[in-house]
């Protein structure tokens, strides 16, 4: 898959910085970025912004972007996540330089750098437990306390580090720490841990290692090994930047520049892989690709287009301060894209039988319908029309309320791309339930005939009962009723704000027959109902399943305003 053509680059502080660096000849004018996810979960919409920035800036400035798995934690990482990350990046429309990189492939070089720091007296082996190290760090207003093992000699530390690597000490009994400043106002520089003992196999290196580098140590080294010029990070790493620089200043391996930008925060959404994993493991959703999740795989399954997500990231822009973006903005950008590309079809989700009593029982006509009025090149299709039809139950009222302009006894409506019909009566069962509606049609009201332009107050959609496809349709809405479900303001427990109406499953829906051959991922509009797609996991030829991507209008804002 080729990288999408770059739009005119927007102006923001990241691009202005890169422009200045190139003009000054910094890094020899090279631009090398990286997208470095940890493979401990699936990517979500927040990662899409980082992907678009890293790959987009590299592309705009004639550089390259590396895809690197920062896989330094063997207990949480899995090849499943690696494959999912690669698939998501490709789906968004980007391609990385050469191969996929891994922090784990640098384990030996990272370890050699640790020995170098030890020999320089910049690192030491500490026997304090994790809890003791945490307590000794102090607070934001009080300095930390130096470890009693801080004064070990380089020779003793080097011997202990090598024995740690050989597996001679119990897990958690020793760590390697940087010797910086336990009174530093930035707590990240209070002798941070570089290595910990962990007897756990790694998905790539197996049992070769029993000590693993911490992220804050491995990340800047991996950047330097790859010749990264601009290490773009989200704002939570701003206070880690002095530590990033400290490692590179004390090791002669090159010095990328870390720059921070505001992460993408979306209302009514969890943006933490840890909490998303809890949703999956606790059964609140059906998996990482449940269409209610904010993961890219879930959005793909729900019918989002990669272009819409890229456009949303561009619309949000690049800032230096975190803010919360409304879900309505994402859906507006999505509708704008789908309106241009989605093929139109007729579908009836809550069917009510209509019998056209003056239409021959054995007659079938083909009605011509436009596939997309926004795209003339999309052409048209033929739809069968017969005596018995399905319409939406909401499109009929036996006793119509004020302002109701759809079908009711004695009134007329136009059937989309077909005839005008008049309701002449209804049929009910023994319990008084409405079973079917009887109508007559005007033979002269079809397109191209004398009565085609006759005015009626409403046009409704329909499906021929004889030719209809049966399908299950899933109506998805937001998963949470609070705009910040995991915040202190929301009580801290996101589970309290799960939306009980986030999924409605409709069975026995009736679809026009041309939908039988639509492939998963194809953007569709069910006229008057919303945008939909074929479910890529559950739909089969003999049991069709469709997901609602988004409504035609922003209905969620109204629901949220009423308190869910």
ABEGO torsion letter per residue (X at the ends): XBBBBBBBBBBBAAAAAAAAAAAAGBGGGBBBBBBBBBBAEBBBAAAAAAAAAAAAAAAAAGBBBBBBBBBABAAABBAAAAAAAAAAAAAAGBBBBEBBBBAAAAAAAAAAAAAAAAAAGABBBBABBAAAAAAAAEBAABBBBBBAAAABBAAAAAAAAAAAAAGABBBGABBBBBBBBAABABAAABGBBABBBBBBBBAAAEAABABBBBAAAAAAAAAAAAGBABBBBBAAAAAAAAAAAAAAAABBAEBBBBBBBBBBBBBGBBABAAAAAAAAAAGABAEAABAABABAAAAAAAGBBAAAAAAAAAAAEBBABBBBBBAAAAAAAAAAAAAAABBBBBBBABBBBBBBAABBAABBBBBBBBABAABAAAEBBBBBBBABBBBBAAABBABBBBGBABBBBGBBBBBBGBBBBBBAEBBBBAAGBBABBBBBBBAAABBGBAAAABBBABBBBBBBAAABBBBBBBBBBBABABABAABAAAGGBAAAABBAAABBBBBGBBBBAAAAABBBGBBBBBBGAEBBBBBAAABBAABBBBBBABBABBAAAAAAAAGX
